Amino acid sequence: MLQYQHGFMLAVGLVAAGLIYLLSPILTPFLVGALLAYLADPAADRLEAVGCSRTSAVVAVFIVLTLVLVGLVLVLLPQLSYQIRVLIERTPQLLQLFEQQVLPWLVSNFGVDPATFQIATLRQILVAEWQTTGDILAQLLAQITRSGMAVVAWTANLVLIPVVTFYLLRDWDVMMEKIGHLLPRSVEPRIALWARESDEVLGAFMKGQLLVMVALGTVYSIGLWLVGLDLALLVGMIAGLASIVPYMGFIIGIVVAVAAALMQFQDPTVLVWVGLVFVIGQMLEGMLLTPLLVGDRIGLHPVAVIFAIMAGGQLFGFVGVLLALPVAAVIMVLLRHLHDDYKNSALYHTASGSAQPDLVVPGTAPDERVIEEQVEPQREVD
């Protein structure tokens, strides 16, 4: 019976993977809606705990979430479009700065061949291309409107995302309970344990680290705007997104900000203020943001996050990117349990010459293990 259950669950997993692969072109709005519902469910639960009905709590959270997303699109998208166009226009100046100051220093100190960088060719390409680069948002809309079916598809996705989010958020707890009741009773405790730990891992990252990334991007953007940098929003968002890996956002952000500041101001003293912005950002991250938003929860390792996103995108495209983090969280939990089972197996203890392994009751957490005490007969003392 146990082998039958394992085979059945394996078959269900293979069928689900096949359906995801075949239906990936239409899954994007449903996965985005599920992601938003997952992120918003704790807020709805808190409102429900203070006396609101589930529907009222969901409506309140949904309205706030919609206003935030619409505000971000209306405010940030035009600004980002403008700043990207400014960056393209100023890139030839950056190449000139690199050719006149950085390249001679590399040649004199490291013997680098100037022909390796092909500066003249890059300058010709950029000068020829940036003039034909109009507003990014306008170009995107123009490409979409060339096809009537593309317009219908984009409109349908934009309408489906809030609808799916609302209904999934309203019925989230009910669906999780029904899924739990559908599991075979013999494996339900173990799978429930895996689900709780996967939720902790995924929550520690998505509800913690992503908030840190947004907060850092906001801090960097505001700080660089106060310095007077024209590309403050673009550089701040790049640094915030790169903060998915510790210190990477600081390194990439300060390099891009220094290059943008030198192109705009032509004054090395402004770099002091740019460096101060990133130092303040790192201090806030280490002393306030990470302890407050992430705490001591164990999330996904940064390298695992990068690999999961790249692998998901390579295998399933944008749908794979959306599924990458949940799948990575589940795999991480399974590997952790596999490691614990191995450390408590006869194979591990026999190979090391230790005593018999501890007895672990299936379906219990690592801290809930029941260890079989082996009481040896007391030796007689002469």
Secondary structure, 3 states (H helix, E strand, C coil): CHHHHHHHHHHHHHHHHHHHHHHHHHHHHHHHHHHHHHHHHHHHHHHHHCCCCHHHHHHHHHHHHHHHHHHHHHHHHHHHHHHHHHHHHHHHHHHHHHHHHHHHHHHHHHCCCHHHCCHHHHHHHHHHHHCCCCCHHHHHHHHHHCCHHHHHHHHHHHHHHHHHHHHHHHCHHHHHHHHHHHCCCCCHHHHHHHHHHHHHHHHHHHHHHHHHHHHHHHHHHHHHHHHCCCCHHHHHHHHHHHCCCCCHHHHHHHHHHHHHHHHHHCCCCHHHHHHHHHHHHHHHHHHHHHHHHHCCCCCCCHHHHHHHHHHHHHHHCHHHHHHHHHHHHHHHHHHHHHHHHHHCCHHHHHHHCCCCCCCCCCCCCHHHCCCCCCCCCCCCCC
